[in-house]
Amino acid sequence: MSLTVTSPVTGGAQTGFTTPAYTLVADSAPNNNGKQYAVSGLTGTQAGVDTSSTPTRPFTLLVSKPPVLRQLPSLNSVTGILGNVPRNVYKAYVRKGVTVLTNQVPQVASASVELSIPAGADLNDAPNVRAMISLLIGALNQISAGIGDTCVTGVM
């Protein structure tokens, strides 16, 4: 994969955080289709946040691609119609160990983004695939604090 996350990563705005950033180190991905990074350091004001540690308190980022890139199927020889178009699925997945109650075993929270791209769109409509991704990332960055607030207050 040509996708490489450079360290440190500047975090999105969050209520109570000032200039959050995350130092990453390469980690072992669960398979050959991804790259995984562990958070080894924090900067900015992030009171109460910890770095990646034991299996119950991970703080990792995994980016993955499909094991096999799917191609467009052939046109139906009788109707000339394209059948079901397969999709290539790319994912970004973050795991973070969290405390649910004092003196209890931490639990792992997770967040993921999945990009499902119809086979052929990468070749025949790359600008619109890129535009979709650009909007997604821009919107997530813009509403980062709002998503955080909603996740901890339940109010949207």
Phi and psi restraints in degrees (value plus and minus 20) as a CYANA .aco file:
   2 SER   PHI    -101.7   -61.7
   2 SER   PSI     -31.5     8.5
   3 LEU   PHI     -92.7   -52.7
   3 LEU   PSI      99.0   139.0
   4 THR   PHI    -151.8  -111.8
   4 THR   PSI     107.1   147.1
   5 VAL   PHI    -107.3   -67.3
   5 VAL   PSI     108.1   148.1
   6 THR   PHI    -116.1   -76.1
   6 THR   PSI     124.9   164.9
   7 SER   PHI    -123.7   -83.7
   7 SER   PSI     121.4   161.4
   8 PRO   PHI    -101.8   -61.8
   8 PRO   PSI     140.1   180.1
   9 VAL   PHI    -119.9   -79.9
   9 VAL   PSI     105.8   145.8
  10 THR   PHI     -97.8   -57.8
  10 THR   PSI     102.9   142.9
  11 GLY   PHI     -97.4   -57.4
  11 GLY   PSI     139.7   179.7
  12 GLY   PHI     -93.6   -53.6
  12 GLY   PSI     138.9   178.9
  13 ALA   PHI     -80.1   -40.1
  13 ALA   PSI     119.0   159.0
  14 GLN   PHI    -161.5  -121.5
  14 GLN   PSI     123.4   163.4
  15 THR   PHI     -77.9   -37.9
  15 THR   PSI     107.5   147.5
  16 GLY   PHI      68.0   108.0
  16 GLY   PSI     -28.0    12.0
  17 PHE   PHI    -123.8   -83.8
  17 PHE   PSI     123.6   163.6
  18 THR   PHI    -141.8  -101.8
  18 THR   PSI      98.2   138.2
  19 THR   PHI      28.5    68.5
  19 THR   PSI      36.9    76.9
  20 PRO   PHI     -88.9   -48.9
  20 PRO   PSI     117.2   157.2
  21 ALA   PHI    -164.5  -124.5
  21 ALA   PSI     134.4   174.4
  22 TYR   PHI    -150.5  -110.5
  22 TYR   PSI     103.1   143.1
  23 THR   PHI    -105.2   -65.2
  23 THR   PSI     107.5   147.5
  24 LEU   PHI    -131.6   -91.6
  24 LEU   PSI     128.5   168.5
  25 VAL   PHI    -148.1  -108.1
  25 VAL   PSI     129.3   169.3
  26 ALA   PHI     -80.8   -40.8
  26 ALA   PSI     120.5   160.5
  27 ASP   PHI    -149.9  -109.9
  27 ASP   PSI     149.3   189.3
  28 SER   PHI    -102.2   -62.2
  28 SER   PSI      99.6   139.6
  29 ALA   PHI     -95.0   -55.0
  29 ALA   PSI     133.8   173.8
  30 PRO   PHI     -88.9   -48.9
  30 PRO   PSI     -36.6     3.4
  31 ASN   PHI    -174.3  -134.3
  31 ASN   PSI     158.6   198.6
  32 ASN   PHI     -99.3   -59.3
  32 ASN   PSI     -20.9    19.1
  33 ASN   PHI    -115.0   -75.0
  33 ASN   PSI     -11.4    28.6
  34 GLY   PHI    -166.5  -126.5
  34 GLY   PSI     151.1   191.1
  35 LYS   PHI    -144.3  -104.3
  35 LYS   PSI     115.7   155.7
  36 GLN   PHI    -143.2  -103.2
  36 GLN   PSI     123.8   163.8
  37 TYR   PHI    -149.4  -109.4
  37 TYR   PSI     125.8   165.8
  38 ALA   PHI    -132.5   -92.5
  38 ALA   PSI     123.8   163.8
  39 VAL   PHI    -100.4   -60.4
  39 VAL   PSI      97.5   137.5
  40 SER   PHI    -128.1   -88.1
  40 SER   PSI     -31.3     8.7
  41 GLY   PHI    -176.7  -136.7
  41 GLY   PSI     135.3   175.3
  42 LEU   PHI    -148.0  -108.0
  42 LEU   PSI     124.5   164.5
  43 THR   PHI    -153.0  -113.0
  43 THR   PSI     147.6   187.6
  44 GLY   PHI      62.3   102.3
  44 GLY   PSI    -198.4  -158.4
  45 THR   PHI    -110.9   -70.9
  45 THR   PSI      94.0   134.0
  46 GLN   PHI    -164.9  -124.9
  46 GLN   PSI      43.6    83.6
  47 ALA   PHI     -76.1   -36.1
  47 ALA   PSI     110.9   150.9
  48 GLY   PHI      67.4   107.4
  48 GLY   PSI     -23.5    16.5
  49 VAL   PHI    -109.2   -69.2
  49 VAL   PSI     119.2   159.2
  50 ASP   PHI    -140.8  -100.8
  50 ASP   PSI     141.5   181.5
  51 THR   PHI    -102.9   -62.9
  51 THR   PSI     156.7   196.7
  52 SER   PHI     -87.7   -47.7
  52 SER   PSI     115.1   155.1
  53 SER   PHI    -164.7  -124.7
  53 SER   PSI    -158.5  -118.5
  54 THR   PHI     -63.7   -23.7
  54 THR   PSI     145.3   185.3
  55 PRO   PHI     -75.2   -35.2
  55 PRO   PSI     -45.8    -5.8
  56 THR   PHI    -107.2   -67.2
  56 THR   PSI     -29.1    10.9
  57 ARG   PHI    -149.2  -109.2
  57 ARG   PSI      34.4    74.4
  58 PRO   PHI     -94.3   -54.3
  58 PRO   PSI     137.1   177.1
  59 PHE   PHI    -163.3  -123.3
  59 PHE   PSI      68.8   108.8
  60 THR   PHI    -149.5  -109.5
  60 THR   PSI     136.2   176.2
  61 LEU   PHI    -143.3  -103.3
  61 LEU   PSI     107.0   147.0
  62 LEU   PHI    -142.4  -102.4
  62 LEU   PSI     108.1   148.1
  63 VAL   PHI    -136.7   -96.7
  63 VAL   PSI     114.8   154.8
  64 SER   PHI    -158.1  -118.1
  64 SER   PSI     138.3   178.3
  65 LYS   PHI    -141.3  -101.3
  65 LYS   PSI     148.1   188.1
  66 PRO   PHI     -84.1   -44.1
  66 PRO   PSI     126.3   166.3
  67 PRO   PHI     -81.9   -41.9
  67 PRO   PSI     -54.8   -14.8
  68 VAL   PHI    -157.3  -117.3
  68 VAL   PSI     104.6   144.6
  69 LEU   PHI     -91.2   -51.2
  69 LEU   PSI     108.3   148.3
  70 ARG   PHI    -105.9   -65.9
  70 ARG   PSI     128.6   168.6
  71 GLN   PHI    -133.4   -93.4
  71 GLN   PSI     144.5   184.5
  72 LEU   PHI     -85.3   -45.3
  72 LEU   PSI     120.3   160.3
  73 PRO   PHI     -95.2   -55.2
  73 PRO   PSI     146.7   186.7
  74 SER   PHI     -91.8   -51.8
  74 SER   PSI     134.1   174.1
  75 LEU   PHI     -88.4   -48.4
  75 LEU   PSI     126.3   166.3
  76 ASN   PHI     -80.4   -40.4
  76 ASN   PSI     106.2   146.2
  77 SER   PHI     -86.7   -46.7
  77 SER   PSI     -42.5    -2.5
  78 VAL   PHI    -111.0   -71.0
  78 VAL   PSI     -69.2   -29.2
  79 THR   PHI    -113.5   -73.5
  79 THR   PSI     -40.5    -0.5
  80 GLY   PHI      53.4    93.4
  80 GLY   PSI      -8.2    31.8
  81 ILE   PHI    -115.6   -75.6
  81 ILE   PSI     122.5   162.5
  82 LEU   PHI     -97.4   -57.4
  82 LEU   PSI     110.3   150.3
  83 GLY   PHI     -96.3   -56.3
  83 GLY   PSI    -172.8  -132.8
  84 ASN   PHI     -81.6   -41.6
  84 ASN   PSI     110.7   150.7
  85 VAL   PHI    -113.3   -73.3
  85 VAL   PSI      99.6   139.6
  86 PRO   PHI     -91.1   -51.1
  86 PRO   PSI     143.5   183.5
  87 ARG   PHI    -142.5  -102.5
  87 ARG   PSI     125.4   165.4
  88 ASN   PHI    -122.0   -82.0
  88 ASN   PSI     104.0   144.0
  89 VAL   PHI    -130.4   -90.4
  89 VAL   PSI     104.0   144.0
  90 TYR   PHI    -132.7   -92.7
  90 TYR   PSI     124.8   164.8
  91 LYS   PHI    -156.9  -116.9
  91 LYS   PSI     128.5   168.5
  92 ALA   PHI    -142.5  -102.5
  92 ALA   PSI     110.8   150.8
  93 TYR   PHI    -158.2  -118.2
  93 TYR   PSI     104.2   144.2
  94 VAL   PHI    -134.8   -94.8
  94 VAL   PSI     113.9   153.9
  95 ARG   PHI    -137.8   -97.8
  95 ARG   PSI     119.9   159.9
  96 LYS   PHI    -164.0  -124.0
  96 LYS   PSI     103.1   143.1
  97 GLY   PHI     -88.4   -48.4
  97 GLY   PSI     113.4   153.4
  98 VAL   PHI    -153.0  -113.0
  98 VAL   PSI     133.6   173.6
  99 THR   PHI    -112.5   -72.5
  99 THR   PSI     105.0   145.0
 100 VAL   PHI    -117.6   -77.6
 100 VAL   PSI     -42.9    -2.9
 101 LEU   PHI    -183.1  -143.1
 101 LEU   PSI     118.8   158.8
 102 THR   PHI     -74.0   -34.0
 102 THR   PSI     119.0   159.0
 103 ASN   PHI      46.9    86.9
 103 ASN   PSI      -0.5    39.5
 104 GLN   PHI    -133.5   -93.5
 104 GLN   PSI     141.0   181.0
 105 VAL   PHI     -84.3   -44.3
 105 VAL   PSI     111.7   151.7
 106 PRO   PHI     -80.6   -40.6
 106 PRO   PSI     134.6   174.6
 107 GLN   PHI    -134.9   -94.9
 107 GLN   PSI     139.8   179.8
 108 VAL   PHI    -123.4   -83.4
 108 VAL   PSI      99.7   139.7
 109 ALA   PHI    -110.4   -70.4
 109 ALA   PSI     134.9   174.9
 110 SER   PHI    -163.2  -123.2
 110 SER   PSI     135.0   175.0
 111 ALA   PHI    -161.4  -121.4
 111 ALA   PSI     120.7   160.7
 112 SER   PHI    -163.2  -123.2
 112 SER   PSI     134.0   174.0
 113 VAL   PHI    -145.7  -105.7
 113 VAL   PSI     111.8   151.8
 114 GLU   PHI    -141.6  -101.6
 114 GLU   PSI     109.0   149.0
 115 LEU   PHI    -129.1   -89.1
 115 LEU   PSI      97.1   137.1
 116 SER   PHI    -131.9   -91.9
 116 SER   PSI      83.8   123.8
 117 ILE   PHI    -127.6   -87.6
 117 ILE   PSI     101.5   141.5
 118 PRO   PHI     -80.4   -40.4
 118 PRO   PSI     115.1   155.1
 119 ALA   PHI     -74.8   -34.8
 119 ALA   PSI     117.9   157.9
 120 GLY   PHI      78.2   118.2
 120 GLY   PSI     -49.3    -9.3
 121 ALA   PHI     -85.7   -45.7
 121 ALA   PSI     -51.6   -11.6
 122 ASP   PHI     -80.9   -40.9
 122 ASP   PSI     -54.1   -14.1
 123 LEU   PHI    -112.3   -72.3
 123 LEU   PSI     -56.7   -16.7
 124 ASN   PHI    -119.7   -79.7
 124 ASN   PSI     -31.0     9.0
 125 ASP   PHI    -173.3  -133.3
 125 ASP   PSI      24.3    64.3
 126 ALA   PHI     -74.9   -34.9
 126 ALA   PSI     -59.8   -19.8
 127 PRO   PHI     -80.2   -40.2
 127 PRO   PSI     -57.8   -17.8
 128 ASN   PHI     -96.4   -56.4
 128 ASN   PSI     -49.8    -9.8
 129 VAL   PHI     -84.0   -44.0
 129 VAL   PSI     -66.0   -26.0
 130 ARG   PHI     -83.0   -43.0
 130 ARG   PSI     -59.5   -19.5
 131 ALA   PHI     -83.4   -43.4
 131 ALA   PSI     -61.0   -21.0
 132 MET   PHI     -79.2   -39.2
 132 MET   PSI     -66.5   -26.5
 133 ILE   PHI     -87.1   -47.1
 133 ILE   PSI     -60.4   -20.4
 134 SER   PHI     -80.1   -40.1
 134 SER   PSI     -66.5   -26.5
 135 LEU   PHI     -82.1   -42.1
 135 LEU   PSI     -65.4   -25.4
 136 LEU   PHI     -76.7   -36.7
 136 LEU   PSI     -71.6   -31.6
 137 ILE   PHI     -87.1   -47.1
 137 ILE   PSI     -61.3   -21.3
 138 GLY   PHI     -82.3   -42.3
 138 GLY   PSI     -63.5   -23.5
 139 ALA   PHI     -86.2   -46.2
 139 ALA   PSI     -64.0   -24.0
 140 LEU   PHI     -80.9   -40.9
 140 LEU   PSI     -61.5   -21.5
 141 ASN   PHI     -84.9   -44.9
 141 ASN   PSI     -60.9   -20.9
 142 GLN   PHI     -85.9   -45.9
 142 GLN   PSI     -56.8   -16.8
 143 ILE   PHI    -123.7   -83.7
 143 ILE   PSI      -2.9    37.1
 144 SER   PHI     -72.4   -32.4
 144 SER   PSI     -71.6   -31.6
 145 ALA   PHI     -84.7   -44.7
 145 ALA   PSI     -58.5   -18.5
 146 GLY   PHI     -83.9   -43.9
 146 GLY   PSI     -60.2   -20.2
 147 ILE   PHI     -83.7   -43.7
 147 ILE   PSI     -65.0   -25.0
 148 GLY   PHI     -79.8   -39.8
 148 GLY   PSI     -66.1   -26.1
 149 ASP   PHI     -80.5   -40.5
 149 ASP   PSI     -64.5   -24.5
 150 THR   PHI     -83.0   -43.0
 150 THR   PSI     -60.7   -20.7
 151 CYS   PHI     -87.3   -47.3
 151 CYS   PSI     -48.2    -8.2
 152 VAL   PHI    -119.5   -79.5
 152 VAL   PSI     -36.0     4.0
 153 THR   PHI    -132.4   -92.4
 153 THR   PSI     -40.6    -0.6
 154 GLY   PHI      59.7    99.7
 154 GLY   PSI     -16.0    24.0
 155 VAL   PHI    -127.1   -87.1
 155 VAL   PSI     109.8   149.8
